Amino acid sequence: MRVAILTSEAMPFAKTGGLADVSGALPKALIEQGADAKLILPLYEQVDRELLNGGSVENVRVEWRGQVHHVRFWYSDAAGAPTYLLEAHEFFSRPAIYGHNDDHIRFAFFSRAALALLKHLRFQPDVVHGNDWPCGFAMAELRARRRYEAFFQNTRSLFSLHNVGYQGFFDAGDLWWLGFGDPPENDDFRLDRNASALKAGIIAADALSTVSPRYAYEIQTPEQGHGLDWLLRSRRDRLAGITNGVDYDIWNPETDPHIAANFSADDLSGKRECKLDLLRRFGLPEDPNRPIIAMISRLVGQKGYDLIRQLPQQILETGSFFIALGAGAKEYEDFLQRWHDAAPRQVGIYKGFAGEPLPHQIEAGADMFLMPSLYEPCGLNQMYSMRYGTVPIVRATGGLDDTVQHFDPADGTGTGFKFGPYDAGALLDKIREALYFYARPEHWRKIQHNGMLVDNSWAAAAKKYLELYQELIKL
């Protein structure tokens, strides 16, 4: 099985969210299952050049807007799979990965170049697996090329939807000079008066996947379909939900090099030292008996900060520490700053996207992890948390609902706490319920132990993707 995975970000090269974790881990997991997988992404300014450890592929011919470009791809095996990173300074040597007026042009060029690389390498894929709206262009182009290029005639496409809220909108007038001006591509991109790369990818791909079974259902509803629920319902027979996995080579408290002390489900003693280390890092009183509630997320409405900012006093009144890591909307950054300023001995904040050590240290040192998301396609931090004996408190939506089982003291089952309504009162009730059991160590250790023993490894997810690829090549 030959698979080419196209993505706009992947660990350890570039990351803004969970897409990078998934894209970095899946190719390696597929190879471990016997597939021949290659990963392709842009070479951003942020990429550590020391990761480019295998030379480069020169003079890849890319026809673009009536001209021929000869581009270079740098090679790396740092993700555990053959990885090719497109060097295109005009498009990708910028301080930020997204947020530019020409994002649609940048990723349309990337998609064109990625397909050109496959031909240059003579790597004829059984499946091209694109991720999120930046790869919607590749899905549309691959479908068109199959009509007249023998090289791609038998290649099938899978389009993974990690977050339907981001659709890659741009001016429909640009379709002509991007090469999508003729039917059916022109119509497939159009959405109201704009064009959407995500919509085109959904239509053009042979099959679709999302990052959890629950999210696959939710995006077919008006509430979470972001205007595309009608289209996703029309393709529900080709829509699969596969929950993301966790790379336990990276996220494992028994071997994690970033944390103060290693620990396991059988011996949690090291977690206390991790907690003290975390309190020191944020300048908080070194009191290991007080619970730490933590959050790591982009500071956007989707992640539940509208609920958090209704509860600062109530959370402080529980006596808990609160630690937050993230960056995003100014209104939420300002809220966290005001909260920290008002209670500097209880609230610790880090505004920004920290490198690898700090997220690991938060997961290892915290007692509870909040994910009160308005919607959450899959989520990874709740699975990281469970592995580190940090109990998740989540809203029952998307992958959070799929992966967290509410604790039942009657039979001792469950890995965390869940609430339903997107409501600050419901969240506060679950925080208080978690704190009630935190004060009862025998119950708390049981919840921690349950979570740490759950197997969310990529092996199971990779098998499901391979089964889906097998179905595709029969089409």
Secondary structure as UniProt FT lines:
FT   STRAND          2..6
FT   TURN            11..13
FT   HELIX           18..32
FT   TURN            33..34
FT   STRAND          36..42
FT   TURN            45..46
FT   HELIX           49..51
FT   STRAND          56..64
FT   TURN            65..66
FT   STRAND          67..76
FT   TURN            78..79
FT   STRAND          83..87
FT   HELIX           89..92
FT   TURN            101..102
FT   HELIX           103..121
FT   STRAND          127..131
FT   HELIX           133..135
FT   HELIX           136..145
FT   TURN            146..148
FT   HELIX           150..152
FT   TURN            153..154
FT   STRAND          156..161
FT   TURN            164..165
FT   STRAND          169..171
FT   HELIX           172..174
FT   HELIX           175..178
FT   TURN            183..184
FT   HELIX           185..189
FT   STRAND          190..191
FT   TURN            192..193
FT   STRAND          194..196
FT   HELIX           197..204
FT   STRAND          207..210
FT   HELIX           213..218
FT   TURN            219..220
FT   TURN            222..224
FT   TURN            226..227
FT   HELIX           229..234
FT   HELIX           236..238
FT   STRAND          239..241
FT   TURN            248..250
FT   TURN            253..255
FT   TURN            257..258
FT   HELIX           269..281
FT   TURN            282..283
FT   TURN            288..289
FT   STRAND          292..296
FT   HELIX           301..303
FT   HELIX           305..308
FT   TURN            309..310
FT   HELIX           312..317
FT   TURN            318..319
FT   STRAND          321..326
FT   HELIX           330..342
FT   TURN            344..346
FT   STRAND          347..351
FT   HELIX           357..365
FT   STRAND          368..371
FT   HELIX           381..387
FT   TURN            388..389
FT   STRAND          391..395
FT   HELIX           398..403
FT   TURN            409..412
FT   STRAND          416..419
FT   HELIX           424..438
FT   HELIX           441..452
FT   HELIX           458..473
//
